[in-house]
């Protein structure tokens, strides 16, 4: 268990590391455009996240505009002439390297990971393969196709979580434990993404851990009455319980932090990200996925974690932008 003295020390060190000159930073930032919305299945969450970020930047005195991304994105950016883009586009087109490559073509710096890291993190199979190469523990998996032997997947992995390979916000995810249900859920998930996977179900505790550059923030432990932390549990259910920091022994917390940071670095990520992890009943941690554009809604884990570290939402945004400016000017 983490003792209160250790927690207070963490808060003190965290606040100290994140002290910035607000006036100087605001002047350096210039005009910041917040991108949200887009055309992915996660559009609604992106709209809320982007609005929250925009409101926070306005309160902080940052010159900013909010842009719902559509087919005329190039014309809009040319008119607005941003100095920096705060990317809050969730899902395909927003966190898979597409908008990142587009912004680089235009010469506009942006928050978050670059083209390659974004694409790797968005592709749950590729990220898992890389983690395995780095000897980082991750749940077993199989990619599903129309030719899959459904029973062989169940025989190999047992109970599985079916999910789109490229997706987030827990959309299109379900737990199944027989071949017939697996085939049916594959068809449902395939309507959201051309690629679908089955991931070994791990019974235990679920954690979500934010990272800003190479700094691991406080761990968020998730508790829900549902089978797993689905879309409703994440964004709607008022009974969802969040524990931050969790009741992890100090050695296990360090083990989790090291795993999260290794996962972040192995994919070449930068800026803000969030890593989701399961701990099984034997105490082993398993990487699930890494989100390069984590949500920033009132239900989101990054703001919750930061607040427990003594960092309010507006200050969190400024720290994210401060990190980005430092990376840009390197």
Protein Blocks (a to p, Z undefined) as FASTA:
>chain_A
ZZfklmmmmmmmmmmmmgccfklmmmmnmpadddehijbfklmmmmmmmmmmmmmmmmno
pacddddddfklmmmmmmnopabdcdfbecehklnopmmmmmmmnopacedjdfklmmmm
mmmmlmmmmmmmnopacdddddddfklcfklmmmmnopaddddfbdgehioiacdfbfkl
mmmmmmmmmmmpcbdcdddddeddddddddehjaccdddddddfbfbdcfklmmmmmmbc
cdddddddfklmmmmmmmmmmmmmmnopahjddddddddfkopacdfbdcfbdcfbfkbm
klmmmmmnopafklmmmmmmmmmmmmmmZZ
